[in-house]
Amino acid sequence: NFPSADNQPVKLIFMILTQFNEPTKQLKILAGLSGLISNLTLRKRLFSATNADQVKNILVAFENKVMEE
């Protein structure tokens, strides 16, 4: 269990790995991820994923869709 600002159970945890000397890259990734997971449809799909490959595929598909708009 992890604490949360709203005292609700934590449902999603993401780990971002970048080179130590590339903080800007990490911030860009975090900003993009934040924008993606603010979408309710995406979150519902992520909650239904049963493995890491499904999570990756959902995120990539959504990111591609956003980039096309």
Backbone torsions as a table, in degrees:
resi	resn	phi	psi	omega
1	ASN	NA	141.5	178.5
2	PHE	-123.8	141.1	177.4
3	PRO	-69.9	153.0	177.2
4	SER	-135.8	158.8	-177.5
5	ALA	-62.3	-32.4	-177.6
6	ASP	-102.0	10.7	179.5
7	ASN	60.8	19.3	175.3
8	GLN	-93.8	155.7	178.6
9	PRO	-60.1	141.5	176.3
10	VAL	-77.5	128.9	-176.8
11	LYS	-111.8	-26.1	-178.9
12	LEU	-130.7	135.4	175.2
13	ILE	-132.9	130.7	178.8
14	PHE	-120.1	140.8	174.4
15	MET	-112.1	126.9	179.6
16	ILE	-111.0	121.5	179.6
17	LEU	-115.4	123.9	176.4
18	THR	-139.2	169.6	174.6
19	GLN	-62.1	143.1	-179.1
20	PHE	-57.1	-35.3	-175.8
21	ASN	-91.0	17.9	179.4
22	GLU	-125.5	59.2	-178.2
23	PRO	-64.2	-29.9	179.3
24	THR	-64.9	-39.7	178.6
25	LYS	-62.2	-43.4	179.5
26	GLN	-62.3	-41.9	178.8
27	LEU	-64.8	-39.0	178.1
28	LYS	-64.3	-42.7	178.7
29	ILE	-63.8	-45.4	179.6
30	LEU	-61.6	-42.4	178.6
31	ALA	-63.6	-43.7	178.7
32	GLY	-63.6	-43.2	178.8
33	LEU	-64.1	-41.8	178.2
34	SER	-59.6	-43.5	177.8
35	GLY	-63.4	-41.1	-179.6
36	LEU	-65.7	-48.1	-174.1
37	ILE	-76.9	-4.6	173.4
38	SER	-75.4	-9.7	179.5
39	ASN	-84.6	119.7	-176.8
40	LEU	-60.8	-40.8	179.7
41	THR	-60.9	-43.7	178.8
42	LEU	-62.8	-45.6	-179.7
43	ARG	-59.5	-42.2	178.9
44	LYS	-61.2	-41.3	178.6
45	ARG	-65.3	-40.5	178.5
46	LEU	-64.0	-40.1	179.3
47	PHE	-62.9	-28.6	-178.4
48	SER	-87.2	-9.1	179.6
49	ALA	-66.0	143.7	-178.3
50	THR	-111.0	-4.9	177.7
51	ASN	-155.7	170.5	-175.7
52	ALA	-63.6	-36.4	179.2
53	ASP	-63.1	-40.7	177.7
54	GLN	-63.6	-42.5	178.3
55	VAL	-59.5	-47.7	179.7
56	LYS	-59.9	-46.7	-179.1
57	ASN	-62.8	-39.7	178.4
58	ILE	-63.7	-46.7	-179.5
59	LEU	-63.6	-44.2	-179.4
60	VAL	-64.1	-44.6	-179.6
61	ALA	-62.4	-42.7	180.0
62	PHE	-67.3	-41.3	178.9
63	GLU	-62.2	-42.7	178.4
64	ASN	-62.6	-40.7	178.9
65	LYS	-62.9	-43.4	179.7
66	VAL	-64.3	-40.5	-178.9
67	MET	-66.1	-29.9	-179.6
68	GLU	-75.7	-23.9	-176.8
69	GLU	-76.8	NA	NA
